[in-house]
Amino acid sequence: MDQDRLSYLFERYQAGQLSEQEQKVWLEVLTDPKHQEAINELAEGIFDRPDLLKYRMEDAKAKEVLDHILLQPQFSSTQTYVLWKRLAGVAAAITFIAFGLYFYKSQDHKQGVETAKHVNDIAPGKMGATLTLASGKKIKLSDAPNGEIAKESGISISKTADGQVIYKVNATPAELNKINTLSTAKSETYSLTLPDQSKVWLNAESSLTYTTNLLENGIRRVKLSGEAYFEIAKDKTHPFIVESDGQEVKVLGTHFNINSYANEPETKTTLLEGSVAVSTSEGTKQTLKPGEQSTLNRSGKISVETVDVDYAVAWKEGYFQFENENLESIMRKISRWYDVEVEYKDNKLKELVFVGTVSKYKNVSQVLKKLELTNALQFKIEQKRIIISFRNKK
């Protein structure tokens, strides 16, 4: 479907003017992955379109349309406030918009309703990292020129035009046992190609430590703190091991993501392709198949479940993506990416649960505004601090 037709259907949907046939086509569009990026862009731009926000569907008609897309919010028996719940296959970005407009219309809110105060708005993170060599020398990669940036014990380290770090080996194995660390601060992300041609993407506030030849007793080995996505070059004679908090992940050649932040309650390993064996420090071992995720809690217990892997790697593709995720977890991600502190006026706010997708490459006020669409909470930005409160409380 071309962009003009897609825009036409989107605008008629927002105005509540879809014919019966158009509603069927629109739902087919929402469930087709190839239209996801275009739908996200349309959803992102709606708040700049007063001509669309002004429409007011009759409540009954609005609910009829929305029933195809989301379940109504409710408090569960555990007092977790389910703000949105997406039906399988429906685009998350539309859930954000549809839910927000439903409240906007049915509760008769005006365009002047208070949203995130963003006098001191905060820009999104960007590509950047620090490379620490075995000599102790630190190279700020955002400031380094393209081309060769260092030579160390027979290793040439270069920075490409698209911002990657690449290692080239020009020495014997005996010369290569030097430790390097690539680290990102808050609001930074970076990627590198290791000497074996494996590729690694580091999320914000993360680090990867490795020897320049990777090998330790015939095993390729790295140590991760934080979060990273790996595409491991195949080498049957040299397994690849990623050490993280309380676990080791062993692979031969595969694609996977590890989330192992110190301030997260669990370490999650998600497999996209190939096979990995996850071993805990207590000796428990689990082998993952593509589409599975292991979760290791702080007590050392590990569990495995089938998941939508897109949520695990959304950060690499430039999105925050939430699937029944509580606000406390969401704000940890926002804190790392925008380098901000978070203050809750009421601890019950941490229990709010969200489903949806938001671009990481927006100012923080635009991300917060989408969370505010539920009219349950509000945000205030004060310098590098985000203050969260319930909307009906001072």
Buried (B, 14 or more C-beta within 10 A) or exposed (E): BEEEEBBEBBBBBBBBEBEEEBBEBBBEBBBEEEBBEBBBBBBBEBBEEEEBBEBBBEEEEBEEBBEEBBEEBEEEEEEBBBBBBBBEEBBBBBBBBBBBBBBBBBEEEEEEEEBBBBEEBBEBBEBBBBBBBBEEEEBEBEEBEEEEBBEBBBBBBBBEEEBBBBBEBEBEEEBBEBEBBBBBBEBBBBBBBBBBEBBBBBBBBBBBBBBBBBBEEEEBBBBBBBBBBBBBBBBEEBBBBBBBBBBBBBBBBBBBBBBBBEEBEBBBBBBBBBBBBBBBEEEEEBBBEBBBBBBBEEEEEBEBEEBEBBBBBBBBEEBBBBBEBBBBBBBBBBBBBBBBEBEBBEEEBBBBBBBBBBBBEBBBBBBBBBBBBBBBBBBBBEEEEBBBBBEEEE
